[in-house]
Amino acid sequence: MALSKEQLKEVETSLIQLAQKEIGPLIKSQSGTKFESFEDKANNVDLVTVVDKKVENIVQEFLTKKYPDFAFVGEEGFIKGETKIGNKPTFIVDPIDGTTNFIHGYPYSCTSLGLSEGGKAVVGVVHNPHLNQTFHASKGNGAFLNGERIQVTPRPLILQKSIIGLESGSERAESPGSNFETKLRTTNNLLSEKGGFIHGSRSHGSTAMDLCYVATGLLDAYWEGGPWAWDVCAGWCIIEETGGIMVGANPGEWEIPLENRRYFAVRGGAKKEEQNWFVESLWSHVEGQLSY
């Protein structure tokens, strides 16, 4: 039996309290202090700190005690090929999204706390303690920023008049057909006067923050390959509760799972037909195929 709107709201409230009272102060106090105290995960720009692990332990201990029947998937405890997201309620957590920002003291690191059910994002809380921003939502209950409902101002959704979140990511191999090359070529196509000629691109170094800014309408869209389910689960729920949509980064990927690793978010404030047209318009400028 699916969780009710009331149950989802209760989880949302619990995650907000956890993020603001326990996790936020820790992240804020340690940001910029761990420059010599990190490990490489995949390469020398894919980083993890002792604080990432500490935060995940705090979150997991709290949630498994309060919700013992729910599963838990965290970035630091993930085991490739073994960790799976099933149909039962599952907390999907990124203890610090924007770890490189955190290490450098750049104020776009946050904790991203999501809940999935049936493989779909149903609760999301993203807390950035540096900017005092808490984005939160649960399915059917609306989305909020610091307790105030998010309402995206209706306005035309046109590629040539858009600001889009684009990230370089940590994978930097420059071989022909690589994901990095696909990103570079697509970014060039979107910015070029002879291509999409968008108003501009923005890079916050945090998937969760990018998604939240799409949810509020500050960004018109976010296109990226490489993030994991814990990067997008919370933000995905927040976006859908504001009338936005999430599809795949590769052309034709209209229906995607949480673990797709190729994401394209589009804001609300526009009709469904307009959103679909925008998606296809951007897809026409994707050069190459993202594969993870």
Secondary structure, DSSP 8 states (H G I E B T S, - for coil): ----HHHHHHHHHHHHHIIIIIIHHHHHHHTTS-TTSEEESSSTTSEEEHHHHHHHHHHHHHHHHH-TTSEEEETTT--TTT----SS-EEEEEEEE-HHHHHHT-S--EEEEEEEETTEEEEEEEEETTTTEEEEEETTS-EEETTEE---------GGG-EEEE---S----STT-HHHHHHHHHHHHHSTTTT--SEEE--S-HHHHHHHHHHTSSSEEEEES--HHHHHHHHHHHHTTT-EEE-SSTT--S--TT-SEEEEE-SSS-HHHHHHHHHHHHTT--S----
